[in-house]
């Protein structure tokens, strides 16, 4: 962005304000007061003091403020680990934060990114039901106008597609439809036969993840909106107080401290937000073991970025053999991160109540972190959902459309809400580990896509002057997009233009980490950790791998990956 001389906006100043806003909004359990004391040690840096994303919300500034809190908690854990309080400078770079928030589109495997069609040949095919690989089926997750002009509904076929397509009267497969225009004509033509109320009824009957696109003021009038706007961005609550304190393992003599070294994290998540929670914990030294079912679909490319630093194994928790192996892993775990549909893990017998019982039996507490779409209070708390769903129901999509000069909603470019929510979930996990180490007991952290979006509204939109400059920078090709363009079309169009206007983000090796991945048999490039802290070792110990590449065990020895960047 070229800063107008009459524009006094400062991203750095605004980031500091949002950091204070967060400290004021979150209670002393969810955010230990000791973090507040570290705020003077935070330094925000930027090559240019102005925003990057063609979005009306302060995404980079909000993300950087969250990263500062993340870094503060890492400092507290490092002090506990090494038995002394040190004054450490916490540096959060706004360009690194911007890269973090769109890193799914910056990662590469074999030099190919998400939008390169040939990248599929380098990936493990985990799109078991072809909901991603076939354009028609993928567009079962998109925003369309309804029977009522001016009302829009985001249907969402998730990773299955056929159920959503069937509920609006369409076939699961249409090989004759190949162009975006033809696909939209057919699917939107089917959606426009229904009102929002009728789609909501179909959606509930078929247990799908669709939602009406509401303006923010409309959302705030709903019972769910009235409940959730009053809540803080994340919560950490006590599950039990009987188990003793769990001290952190001291750092090896002569080595920089990795705050979470020795912590074992079990990940039960798919797609982006949940895996980003644990990716961040891995950056601080935790051993992260991702468990997925061989029978559940996942987006193949998102694993390139989301599985950095982890091991990834497959277990079927619906079989006695799978449960037996999982319970062996669970017995040693410190943190469990659950990103599945509300109630799914409880039905399998591994929810908060079961973990609390196990913690008391083994004499060592758990930190359990939930990540979901709609939050944990209100009438829609049990609805399934994804990033686009939260963006549409909260009013973010309508604000994006207004920013683009339209009288219709548009899903913003890049899955930014996913990455912001991942950061919030990691903060909740870090706070839980701090409480376990200082007080004992088990702790339950809760993060949601909706609360991240509501935080954006609380942080406030850019001024008209800043938005005008962002529109000028992004250009007419992006502003010509409409509600029915796909996420990849919107993100790809923004990406092409931002590579020209923001070379400090997209052509900058200081933001990227390159590894050889033995599992992919190729080089993998991913965005580096955002936070830098004096005397802490923050970074990856291994490259990413596809789901199911490793054994379901805590022994992480023998990796053949190696880092290629200095």
Buried (B, 14 or more C-beta within 10 A) or exposed (E): BEBBEEBEBBBBEBBBBBBEBBBEBBEEBBBBEBBBEBBEBBEBBBEBBBBBBBBBBBBBBBBBBBBBBBBBBBBBBBBBBBEEEEEBEBBBBBBBBBBBBBBBBBBBBBEBBBBBEEBBEBBBEBBBBBBBEBBBBBBBBBBBBBBEEEBBBBBBBBBBBBBBBBBBEBEBBBEEBEEBEBBBEBBBEBBBEBBBEBBBEBBEEEEBBBBBBBBBEBBBEBEBBEBBBEBBBBBBBBBBEEBEEBEBEEBEEEEEBBBBBBBBBBBBBBBBBBBBBBBBBBBBBBBBBBBBBEEBBBBBBBBBBBBBBBBBBBBBBEEEEBBEBBEEBBEEBBBBBBBBBBEBBBEBEBBBEBBBEBBBEEEBBBBBBBBBBBBBBBEBBEBBBBBBBBBBBBBBBBBBBBBBEBEBBBBBBBBBBBBBBBBBBBBBBBBBBBBBBBEBBBBBBBBBBBBBBBBBBBBBBBEEEBBEBBBEBBBEEBBEBBBBBBBBBBBBBBBBBBEEBBEBBBEBEEBBBBBBBBBBEBBBBBBBBBBBBEEBBBBBBBBBBBBBBBEBEBEBEEBEBEBEEE
